[in-house]
């Protein structure tokens, strides 16, 4: 595998790459506007953000392989936020309680010639009905901070998910199957 730049500061993405024996040569987080465009659906939003992050970093590193990703939680056509305060996390958990939802993770790779390849991972999940005590305890844990949809499946909230169909690693933040294949294609 050729050296590549990871356009993300997420420690979970670095851990997932390490899990499959990959380590970025550099980590350069992409600073882009992550607000949804009016009418944008969750799937489109995740893929667009992954591509924009890769393109942003590629502007300053045009001859390097760039890997970028973005994870979005969707309930129907609604995009849930990356929670930054307790109230938004509580609102997300109350909305997800007892409901099915989808997690979309877009992955984009730009090769050394500037060619962009992108894939989307879609995972369907169902969260158990949460009691007020469970919501309060999860909020008190602080694990929700900065998480799409207000929860991280790899932590305490894993106990809330009673059905998952799709990529577990995609829900964590980087679908390793799609990522490896995109990086291999970029290294040819």
Secondary structure in CASP SS format (residue, H / E / C, confidence):
PFRMAT SS
TARGET T0000
AUTHOR 0000-0000-0000
METHOD secondary structure of the structure
MODEL  1
X C 1.00
X C 1.00
X C 1.00
X E 1.00
X E 1.00
X E 1.00
X C 1.00
X C 1.00
X C 1.00
X C 1.00
X H 1.00
X H 1.00
X H 1.00
X H 1.00
X H 1.00
X H 1.00
X H 1.00
X H 1.00
X H 1.00
X C 1.00
X C 1.00
X C 1.00
X C 1.00
X C 1.00
X C 1.00
X E 1.00
X E 1.00
X C 1.00
X C 1.00
X C 1.00
X C 1.00
X C 1.00
X C 1.00
X C 1.00
X C 1.00
X C 1.00
X C 1.00
X C 1.00
X C 1.00
X C 1.00
X C 1.00
X H 1.00
X H 1.00
X H 1.00
X H 1.00
X H 1.00
X H 1.00
X H 1.00
X H 1.00
X H 1.00
X H 1.00
X H 1.00
X H 1.00
X H 1.00
X H 1.00
X H 1.00
X H 1.00
X H 1.00
X H 1.00
X H 1.00
X C 1.00
X C 1.00
X C 1.00
X C 1.00
X E 1.00
X E 1.00
X E 1.00
X E 1.00
X E 1.00
X E 1.00
X E 1.00
X E 1.00
X E 1.00
X E 1.00
X E 1.00
X C 1.00
X C 1.00
X E 1.00
X E 1.00
X C 1.00
X C 1.00
X E 1.00
X C 1.00
X C 1.00
X C 1.00
X H 1.00
X H 1.00
X H 1.00
X H 1.00
X H 1.00
X H 1.00
X H 1.00
X H 1.00
X H 1.00
X H 1.00
X H 1.00
X C 1.00
X C 1.00
X C 1.00
X E 1.00
X E 1.00
X E 1.00
X E 1.00
X E 1.00
X E 1.00
X E 1.00
X E 1.00
X E 1.00
X E 1.00
X E 1.00
X C 1.00
X C 1.00
X C 1.00
X C 1.00
X C 1.00
X E 1.00
X E 1.00
X E 1.00
X E 1.00
X E 1.00
X E 1.00
X E 1.00
X E 1.00
X E 1.00
X E 1.00
X E 1.00
X E 1.00
X C 1.00
X C 1.00
X C 1.00
X C 1.00
X H 1.00
X H 1.00
X H 1.00
X H 1.00
X H 1.00
X H 1.00
X H 1.00
X H 1.00
X H 1.00
X H 1.00
X C 1.00
X C 1.00
X C 1.00
X C 1.00
X C 1.00
X C 1.00
X E 1.00
X C 1.00
X C 1.00
X C 1.00
X C 1.00
X C 1.00
X C 1.00
X C 1.00
X H 1.00
X H 1.00
X H 1.00
X H 1.00
X H 1.00
X E 1.00
X E 1.00
X E 1.00
X E 1.00
X E 1.00
X C 1.00
X C 1.00
X H 1.00
X H 1.00
X H 1.00
X H 1.00
X H 1.00
X C 1.00
X C 1.00
X C 1.00
X H 1.00
X H 1.00
X H 1.00
X H 1.00
X H 1.00
X H 1.00
X H 1.00
X H 1.00
X H 1.00
X H 1.00
X H 1.00
X C 1.00
X C 1.00
END
